[in-house]
Amino acid sequence: MKKYMITSIVYALIALCGGVFYREFTKFNAFEGSTTLSVIHTHYFVLGMMFFL
């Protein structure tokens, strides 16, 4: 059980880092269109963290 909780926390941290990277990278490059970076946060958060919880 502890292994699943640690894995869930790791996925949550990866999701947060991915979301911040997406936001800051597109803001820094003044990108206004659609990109696949936008799904990194959602996929890691839902499919990673929620699956292991």
OpenMM code with the backbone's topology and positions (N, CA, C; nanometers):
from openmm import Vec3, app, unit

residues = "MET LYS LYS TYR MET ILE THR SER ILE VAL TYR ALA LEU ILE ALA LEU CYS GLY GLY VAL PHE TYR ARG GLU PHE THR LYS PHE ASN ALA PHE GLU GLY SER THR THR LEU SER VAL ILE HIS THR HIS TYR PHE VAL LEU GLY MET MET PHE PHE LEU".split()
positions = [
    Vec3(0.0816, -0.1189, 0.0000),
    Vec3(0.0000, 0.0000, 0.0000),
    Vec3(0.0864, 0.1260, 0.0000),
    Vec3(0.1954, 0.1217, 0.0749),
    Vec3(0.2838, 0.2375, 0.0821),
    Vec3(0.3476, 0.2652, -0.0547),
    Vec3(0.3777, 0.1594, -0.1286),
    Vec3(0.4374, 0.1751, -0.2612),
    Vec3(0.3426, 0.2484, -0.3555),
    Vec3(0.2131, 0.2188, -0.3463),
    Vec3(0.1147, 0.2862, -0.4311),
    Vec3(0.1001, 0.4330, -0.3946),
    Vec3(0.1064, 0.4637, -0.2670),
    Vec3(0.0961, 0.6030, -0.2238),
    Vec3(0.2172, 0.6833, -0.2707),
    Vec3(0.3348, 0.6266, -0.2595),
    Vec3(0.4563, 0.6960, -0.3050),
    Vec3(0.4523, 0.7157, -0.4560),
    Vec3(0.4086, 0.6139, -0.5284),
    Vec3(0.3967, 0.6249, -0.6737),
    Vec3(0.2953, 0.7325, -0.7113),
    Vec3(0.1869, 0.7388, -0.6384),
    Vec3(0.0851, 0.8413, -0.6634),
    Vec3(0.1407, 0.9812, -0.6388),
    Vec3(0.2175, 0.9985, -0.5343),
    Vec3(0.2780, 1.1287, -0.5045),
    Vec3(0.3789, 1.1677, -0.6116),
    Vec3(0.4561, 1.0719, -0.6587),
    Vec3(0.5532, 1.0994, -0.7651),
    Vec3(0.4812, 1.1444, -0.8922),
    Vec3(0.3736, 1.0762, -0.9272),
    Vec3(0.2964, 1.1162, -1.0454),
    Vec3(0.2345, 1.2540, -1.0273),
    Vec3(0.1909, 1.2859, -0.9060),
    Vec3(0.1346, 1.4187, -0.8804),
    Vec3(0.2416, 1.5257, -0.8989),
    Vec3(0.3614, 1.5002, -0.8513),
    Vec3(0.4709, 1.5967, -0.8672),
    Vec3(0.5105, 1.6130, -1.0141),
    Vec3(0.5122, 1.5024, -1.0878),
    Vec3(0.5417, 1.5100, -1.2311),
    Vec3(0.4333, 1.5913, -1.3025),
    Vec3(0.3070, 1.5710, -1.2634),
    Vec3(0.1963, 1.6456, -1.3235),
    Vec3(0.2088, 1.7942, -1.2950),
    Vec3(0.2435, 1.8295, -1.1719),
    Vec3(0.2592, 1.9703, -1.1377),
    Vec3(0.3752, 2.0333, -1.2148),
    Vec3(0.4856, 1.9626, -1.2222),
    Vec3(0.6009, 2.0141, -1.2981),
    Vec3(0.5677, 2.0280, -1.4460),
    Vec3(0.4947, 1.9318, -1.5006),
    Vec3(0.4541, 1.9395, -1.6405),
    Vec3(0.3619, 2.0563, -1.6675),
    Vec3(0.2706, 2.0832, -1.5753),
    Vec3(0.1796, 2.1961, -1.5909),
    Vec3(0.2513, 2.3297, -1.5847),
    Vec3(0.3434, 2.3417, -1.4909),
    Vec3(0.4210, 2.4660, -1.4796),
    Vec3(0.5105, 2.4841, -1.6015),
    Vec3(0.5728, 2.3758, -1.6472),
    Vec3(0.6576, 2.3853, -1.7656),
    Vec3(0.5774, 2.4289, -1.8871),
    Vec3(0.4599, 2.3697, -1.9063),
    Vec3(0.3738, 2.4063, -2.0195),
    Vec3(0.3376, 2.5539, -2.0137),
    Vec3(0.2941, 2.5992, -1.8972),
    Vec3(0.2505, 2.7385, -1.8834),
    Vec3(0.3655, 2.8355, -1.9069),
    Vec3(0.4785, 2.8103, -1.8449),
    Vec3(0.5911, 2.9031, -1.8556),
    Vec3(0.6588, 2.8965, -1.9928),
    Vec3(0.6689, 2.7790, -2.0505),
    Vec3(0.7324, 2.7630, -2.1816),
    Vec3(0.6535, 2.8342, -2.2896),
    Vec3(0.5197, 2.8176, -2.2872),
    Vec3(0.4389, 2.8849, -2.3894),
    Vec3(0.4347, 3.0354, -2.3656),
    Vec3(0.4364, 3.0784, -2.2397),
    Vec3(0.4369, 3.2219, -2.2102),
    Vec3(0.5695, 3.2851, -2.2521),
    Vec3(0.6809, 3.2167, -2.2247),
    Vec3(0.8129, 3.2676, -2.2590),
    Vec3(0.8305, 3.2818, -2.4097),
    Vec3(0.7764, 3.1878, -2.4859),
    Vec3(0.7883, 3.1904, -2.6317),
    Vec3(0.6730, 3.2619, -2.7000),
    Vec3(0.5825, 3.3208, -2.6239),
    Vec3(0.4661, 3.3942, -2.6752),
    Vec3(0.3862, 3.3082, -2.7729),
    Vec3(0.3656, 3.1838, -2.7350),
    Vec3(0.2914, 3.0891, -2.8183),
    Vec3(0.1440, 3.0974, -2.7830),
    Vec3(0.0588, 3.1106, -2.8826),
    Vec3(-0.0840, 3.1291, -2.8586),
    Vec3(-0.1694, 3.0145, -2.9136),
    Vec3(-0.1095, 2.9186, -2.9804),
    Vec3(-0.1876, 2.8120, -3.0426),
    Vec3(-0.2061, 2.6918, -2.9527),
    Vec3(-0.2498, 2.5837, -3.0126),
    Vec3(-0.2710, 2.4589, -2.9409),
    Vec3(-0.1444, 2.3739, -2.9498),
    Vec3(-0.1124, 2.3059, -2.8415),
    Vec3(0.0064, 2.2217, -2.8391),
    Vec3(-0.0208, 2.0963, -2.7570),
    Vec3(0.0557, 1.9925, -2.7810),
    Vec3(0.0375, 1.8693, -2.7057),
    Vec3(0.0926, 1.8797, -2.5647),
    Vec3(0.1652, 1.9850, -2.5349),
    Vec3(0.2124, 2.0047, -2.3981),
    Vec3(0.0965, 2.0260, -2.3014),
    Vec3(-0.0159, 2.0698, -2.3510),
    Vec3(-0.1300, 2.0985, -2.2632),
    Vec3(-0.1889, 1.9725, -2.2009),
    Vec3(-0.1681, 1.8578, -2.2601),
    Vec3(-0.2253, 1.7346, -2.2054),
    Vec3(-0.1323, 1.6641, -2.1078),
    Vec3(-0.0094, 1.7100, -2.0951),
    Vec3(0.0853, 1.6460, -2.0035),
    Vec3(0.0332, 1.6528, -1.8608),
    Vec3(-0.0092, 1.7706, -1.8189),
    Vec3(-0.0573, 1.7882, -1.6822),
    Vec3(-0.1784, 1.6986, -1.6558),
    Vec3(-0.2732, 1.6991, -1.7451),
    Vec3(-0.3954, 1.6217, -1.7264),
    Vec3(-0.3694, 1.4724, -1.7268),
    Vec3(-0.2908, 1.4261, -1.8211),
    Vec3(-0.2660, 1.2832, -1.8312),
    Vec3(-0.1894, 1.2294, -1.7106),
    Vec3(-0.0856, 1.2967, -1.6709),
    Vec3(-0.0109, 1.2484, -1.5552),
    Vec3(-0.0934, 1.2571, -1.4271),
    Vec3(-0.1726, 1.3612, -1.4162),
    Vec3(-0.2527, 1.3770, -1.2953),
    Vec3(-0.3620, 1.2708, -1.2875),
    Vec3(-0.4384, 1.2580, -1.3921),
    Vec3(-0.5523, 1.1653, -1.3898),
    Vec3(-0.5065, 1.0202, -1.4052),
    Vec3(-0.4314, 0.9923, -1.5095),
    Vec3(-0.3942, 0.8544, -1.5372),
    Vec3(-0.2865, 0.8012, -1.4428),
    Vec3(-0.2039, 0.8888, -1.3928),
    Vec3(-0.0990, 0.8454, -1.3014),
    Vec3(-0.1420, 0.8493, -1.1570),
    Vec3(-0.1689, 0.9679, -1.1083),
    Vec3(-0.1989, 0.9833, -0.9667),
    Vec3(-0.3314, 0.9180, -0.9275),
    Vec3(-0.4368, 0.9455, -0.9997),
    Vec3(-0.5677, 0.8914, -0.9638),
    Vec3(-0.5733, 0.7388, -0.9775),
    Vec3(-0.5016, 0.6853, -1.0735),
    Vec3(-0.5003, 0.5398, -1.0921),
    Vec3(-0.4405, 0.4704, -0.9707),
    Vec3(-0.3318, 0.5245, -0.9166),
    Vec3(-0.2647, 0.4610, -0.8048),
    Vec3(-0.3320, 0.4899, -0.6706),
    Vec3(-0.4165, 0.5916, -0.6652),
    Vec3(-0.4917, 0.6135, -0.5423),
    Vec3(-0.6057, 0.5156, -0.5339),
] * unit.nanometer
topology = app.Topology()
chain = topology.addChain("A")
for resn in residues:
    res = topology.addResidue(resn, chain)
    for name in ("N", "CA", "C"):
        topology.addAtom(name, app.Element.getBySymbol(name[0]), res)
